[in-house]
Amino acid sequence: MRRSLFEPEHDAFRDMVRGFMERHVAGRHADWEKAGIVDRDVWIEAGKQGLLGMDVPEEYGGGGVADFRYHVVLDEEVTKAGASGLGFGLHNDIVAPYLLGLGTDEQKARWLPPFCAGETITAIAMSEPGAGSDLQAIRTHARRDGGDWVLSGAKTFITNGINADLVLVVAKTDPEADGARGLSLLAVERGMAGFERGRNLDKIGLKAQDTAELFFDEVRIPATNLVGGENRGFVHLVENLPQERLSIAVAAVAACEKVLELTLDYVKGRQAFGRPVGSFQHNRFVLAEIATQTTVARTYVDECIRQHLRGQLTVSDAAMAKWWTTDLQNKVADACLQLHGGYGYMSEYGVSKAWLDGRVQAIYGGTNEIMKEIVGRGLGL
Ligand SMILES: Cc1cc2nc3c(=O)[nH]c(=O)nc-3n(C[C@H](O)[C@H](O)[C@H](O)COP(=O)(O)OP(=O)(O)OC[C@H]3O[C@@H](n4cnc5c(N)ncnc54)[C@H](O)[C@@H]3O)c2cc1C
């Protein structure tokens, strides 16, 4: 189905992103997968090409265009290139809104120029060894000491965790407050005394993505690194999570499209019983279902993007998009792997990587079970 979301300028941007992927990523990603991390110079190159901070005002070195469709194009092309190690989506779609929406002028002037140049790589650290879905269980805490905050605790599963120069850490700043209240966002910077990285975690997919443990031992953070309101962290998270979930859904649909494309190509060429395996009715039906479901998912997600551009995407709509498309992504990857037969189980075939990389989509950004809780609550249940 023809998409009506984009204007010619987005198509031109897409061509540019594809060129970037071919020149700076395609030939290197396999090495990054072995290393468990991408080289920092790809971030610098992305900064030069205007792929970081597209919506950051020009005075801070950004693209100056607050149009989420540029983020969508980048997320789709990163996914279609299989460049699952690039944490650009986390930087642009997830961290930037906190800095742009909540940062003081002084913070923006300090952090956004290197953010856009790819010199400062960012991360956000909510999850802890004992607290993922349940933010009420966050133990990382900070107390005031003169003009500073003093932060202690541990985070885990943090995307860009090794490369990050600036980490937005969710910490309890009011120990008396109940539940998820009393949380604040503190920006921890590379080199602060007491800030240590743990393991770069060994995962089943996203092999080039540095997903790490972070430790904070009495890290002294100037009060000027508090992002947003003191004890307002939970509200800030709730406001920003719909965009994070929409980005995940955008990537999920792009992954379905890419895997379908790979598989169509394969089943037209692979012969069994004297005919292409795609010509057996069962396989044709499987692929017809995948094409239909992917088109339906695309249509819903494009409408979510339109709502988001108007500032009207609800928490519930974003949660629906996240769980439904990522569930679909996993089903599609599994069915397509099956259609490849034994070759689907071989690492050299793109479908096996898509199967492994996609699995986490149902887990991070809020698990799909938590998404259904949100949708259920929206129904008054
Ligand atoms: C590759 C990767 C990258 C990540 N990147 C980041 C990052 O950059 N920053 C960050 O902060 N976190 C990140 N995470 C963490 C991720 O957000 C959490 O793993 C996720 O929120 C789930 O938390 P958990 O792992 O503690 O699972 P748990 O909360 O322990 O959940 C375990 C199971 O119980 C289910 N469950 C829990 N509560 C309920 C409930 N109320 N009803 C029904 N079922 C429930 C869950 O759905 C899940 O199936 C990342 C994780 C991975 C794997």
The ligand as an SDF file (V2000), in Angstrom:
LIG
                    3D

 53 58  0  0  0  0  0  0  0  0999 V2000
   18.8590   -5.3900   25.0590 C   0  0  0  0  0  0  0  0  0  0  0  0
   18.1850   -4.6110   26.1380 C   0  0  0  0  0  0  0  0  0  0  0  0
   18.3190   -3.2160   26.1560 C   0  0  0  0  0  0  0  0  0  0  0  0
   17.7480   -2.4770   27.1880 C   0  0  0  0  0  0  0  0  0  0  0  0
   17.9680   -1.1200   27.2530 N   0  0  0  0  0  0  0  0  0  0  0  0
   17.5640   -0.4340   28.3510 C   0  0  0  0  0  0  0  0  0  0  0  0
   17.9430    0.9300   28.5410 C   0  0  0  0  0  0  0  0  0  0  0  0
   18.6080    1.5420   27.6960 O   0  0  0  0  0  0  0  0  0  0  0  0
   17.5680    1.5550   29.6800 N   0  0  0  0  0  0  0  0  0  0  0  0
   16.8310    0.9200   30.6360 C   0  0  0  0  0  0  0  0  0  0  0  0
   16.5190    1.5340   31.6430 O   0  0  0  0  0  0  0  0  0  0  0  0
   16.4450   -0.3780   30.4960 N   0  0  0  0  0  0  0  0  0  0  0  0
   16.8140   -1.0590   29.3730 C   0  0  0  0  0  0  0  0  0  0  0  0
   16.4560   -2.3820   29.2350 N   0  0  0  0  0  0  0  0  0  0  0  0
   15.6920   -3.0350   30.2940 C   0  0  0  0  0  0  0  0  0  0  0  0
   14.2590   -3.3600   29.9090 C   0  0  0  0  0  0  0  0  0  0  0  0
   13.5080   -2.1760   29.7930 O   0  0  0  0  0  0  0  0  0  0  0  0
   13.7140   -4.3260   30.9790 C   0  0  0  0  0  0  0  0  0  0  0  0
   14.3820   -5.5590   30.7870 O   0  0  0  0  0  0  0  0  0  0  0  0
   12.2020   -4.5050   30.8880 C   0  0  0  0  0  0  0  0  0  0  0  0
   11.5290   -3.3240   31.2650 O   0  0  0  0  0  0  0  0  0  0  0  0
   11.7000   -5.6660   31.7510 C   0  0  0  0  0  0  0  0  0  0  0  0
   12.1970   -5.5750   33.0540 O   0  0  0  0  0  0  0  0  0  0  0  0
   12.8680   -6.8700   33.7270 P   0  0  0  0  0  0  0  0  0  0  0  0
   13.9000   -7.3660   32.7810 O   0  0  0  0  0  0  0  0  0  0  0  0
   13.3020   -6.4910   35.0830 O   0  0  0  0  0  0  0  0  0  0  0  0
   11.7100   -7.9380   33.7770 O   0  0  0  0  0  0  0  0  0  0  0  0
   10.6510   -8.1310   34.9660 P   0  0  0  0  0  0  0  0  0  0  0  0
   10.0440   -6.8160   35.3020 O   0  0  0  0  0  0  0  0  0  0  0  0
   11.3050   -8.8910   36.0460 O   0  0  0  0  0  0  0  0  0  0  0  0
    9.5710   -9.0390   34.2550 O   0  0  0  0  0  0  0  0  0  0  0  0
    9.6970  -10.4620   34.1120 C   0  0  0  0  0  0  0  0  0  0  0  0
    8.4330  -10.9760   33.4310 C   0  0  0  0  0  0  0  0  0  0  0  0
    7.3130  -10.6950   34.2670 O   0  0  0  0  0  0  0  0  0  0  0  0
    6.3650   -9.9430   33.5290 C   0  0  0  0  0  0  0  0  0  0  0  0
    5.6920   -8.9810   34.4010 N   0  0  0  0  0  0  0  0  0  0  0  0
    6.2450   -8.0910   35.2570 C   0  0  0  0  0  0  0  0  0  0  0  0
    5.2930   -7.3630   35.8510 N   0  0  0  0  0  0  0  0  0  0  0  0
    4.1030   -7.7900   35.3590 C   0  0  0  0  0  0  0  0  0  0  0  0
    2.7440   -7.4100   35.5520 C   0  0  0  0  0  0  0  0  0  0  0  0
    2.4020   -6.4160   36.3730 N   0  0  0  0  0  0  0  0  0  0  0  0
    1.7950   -8.1040   34.8680 N   0  0  0  0  0  0  0  0  0  0  0  0
    2.1250   -9.0840   34.0110 C   0  0  0  0  0  0  0  0  0  0  0  0
    3.3960   -9.4810   33.7740 N   0  0  0  0  0  0  0  0  0  0  0  0
    4.3610   -8.8290   34.4340 C   0  0  0  0  0  0  0  0  0  0  0  0
    7.1290   -9.2330   32.4560 C   0  0  0  0  0  0  0  0  0  0  0  0
    6.2820   -8.8590   31.3690 O   0  0  0  0  0  0  0  0  0  0  0  0
    8.1600  -10.2820   32.0910 C   0  0  0  0  0  0  0  0  0  0  0  0
    7.5830  -11.1990   31.1870 O   0  0  0  0  0  0  0  0  0  0  0  0
   16.9830   -3.1330   28.1820 C   0  0  0  0  0  0  0  0  0  0  0  0
   16.8210   -4.5270   28.1490 C   0  0  0  0  0  0  0  0  0  0  0  0
   17.4150   -5.2570   27.1440 C   0  0  0  0  0  0  0  0  0  0  0  0
   17.2600   -6.7570   27.1700 C   0  0  0  0  0  0  0  0  0  0  0  0
  1  2  1  0
  2  3  1  0
  2 52  2  0
  3  4  2  0
  4  5  1  0
  4 50  1  0
  5  6  2  0
  6  7  1  0
  6 13  1  0
  7  8  2  0
  7  9  1  0
  9 10  1  0
 10 11  2  0
 10 12  1  0
 12 13  2  0
 13 14  1  0
 14 15  1  0
 14 50  1  0
 15 16  1  0
 16 17  1  0
 16 18  1  0
 18 19  1  0
 18 20  1  0
 20 21  1  0
 20 22  1  0
 22 23  1  0
 23 24  1  0
 24 25  2  0
 24 26  1  0
 24 27  1  0
 27 28  1  0
 28 29  2  0
 28 30  1  0
 28 31  1  0
 31 32  1  0
 32 33  1  0
 33 34  1  0
 33 48  1  0
 34 35  1  0
 35 36  1  0
 35 46  1  0
 36 37  1  0
 36 45  1  0
 37 38  2  0
 38 39  1  0
 39 40  1  0
 39 45  2  0
 40 41  1  0
 40 42  2  0
 42 43  1  0
 43 44  2  0
 44 45  1  0
 46 47  1  0
 46 48  1  0
 48 49  1  0
 50 51  2  0
 51 52  1  0
 52 53  1  0
M  END
$$$$
